[in-house]
């Protein structure tokens, strides 16, 4: 496999991973109870 093709595969994998992480974060915003718990935990740090 050439270096150029490998670089493209790595770049595509990174973009796919970032898209999955963003989709997971956006999915968590649809659960209000999770968001309240998260904010309570963050607020408890102060």
TORBAKOL-271835 format. One record per residue (C-alpha): x, y, z; chain. Coordinates in nm, 3 decimals. Example, Ala and Ser with C-alpha at 12.3 -4.5 7.8 and 13.67 -1.06 7.14 Angstrom:
REM TORBAKOL-271835
+---------+---------+---------+-------+
|      px |      py |      pz | kette |
+---------+---------+---------+-------+
|   1.230 |  -0.450 |   0.780 |     A |
|   1.367 |  -0.106 |   0.714 |     A |
+---------+---------+---------+-------+
END
This chain:
REM TORBAKOL-271835
+---------+---------+---------+-------+
|      px |      py |      pz | kette |
+---------+---------+---------+-------+
|   0.000 |   0.000 |   0.000 |     A |
|   0.139 |   0.339 |  -0.092 |     A |
|   0.197 |   0.607 |   0.166 |     A |
|  -0.061 |   0.833 |   0.003 |     A |
|  -0.335 |   0.570 |   0.020 |     A |
|  -0.247 |   0.491 |   0.383 |     A |
|  -0.263 |   0.859 |   0.473 |     A |
|  -0.607 |   0.885 |   0.315 |     A |
|  -0.732 |   0.583 |   0.509 |     A |
|  -0.598 |   0.723 |   0.835 |     A |
|  -0.757 |   1.061 |   0.765 |     A |
|  -1.091 |   0.899 |   0.675 |     A |
|  -1.075 |   0.691 |   0.993 |     A |
|  -1.011 |   1.001 |   1.203 |     A |
|  -1.305 |   1.182 |   1.043 |     A |
|  -1.530 |   0.880 |   1.098 |     A |
|  -1.423 |   0.857 |   1.462 |     A |
|  -1.488 |   1.227 |   1.517 |     A |
|  -1.830 |   1.195 |   1.355 |     A |
|  -1.919 |   0.903 |   1.584 |     A |
|  -1.812 |   1.096 |   1.892 |     A |
|  -2.018 |   1.398 |   1.786 |     A |
|  -2.321 |   1.180 |   1.712 |     A |
|  -2.289 |   1.026 |   2.059 |     A |
|  -2.271 |   1.368 |   2.225 |     A |
|  -2.571 |   1.494 |   2.032 |     A |
|  -2.764 |   1.177 |   2.124 |     A |
|  -2.700 |   1.246 |   2.493 |     A |
|  -2.864 |   1.587 |   2.457 |     A |
|  -3.192 |   1.409 |   2.384 |     A |
|  -3.190 |   1.268 |   2.740 |     A |
|  -3.280 |   1.550 |   2.979 |     A |
|  -3.221 |   1.338 |   3.290 |     A |
|  -2.863 |   1.272 |   3.183 |     A |
|  -2.802 |   1.640 |   3.123 |     A |
|  -2.939 |   1.733 |   3.467 |     A |
|  -2.717 |   1.471 |   3.632 |     A |
|  -2.414 |   1.592 |   3.439 |     A |
|  -2.475 |   1.955 |   3.533 |     A |
|  -2.530 |   1.859 |   3.898 |     A |
|  -2.196 |   1.676 |   3.901 |     A |
|  -2.017 |   1.969 |   3.741 |     A |
|  -2.182 |   2.212 |   3.984 |     A |
|  -2.074 |   1.993 |   4.278 |     A |
|  -1.711 |   2.062 |   4.186 |     A |
|  -1.758 |   2.426 |   4.285 |     A |
+---------+---------+---------+-------+
END
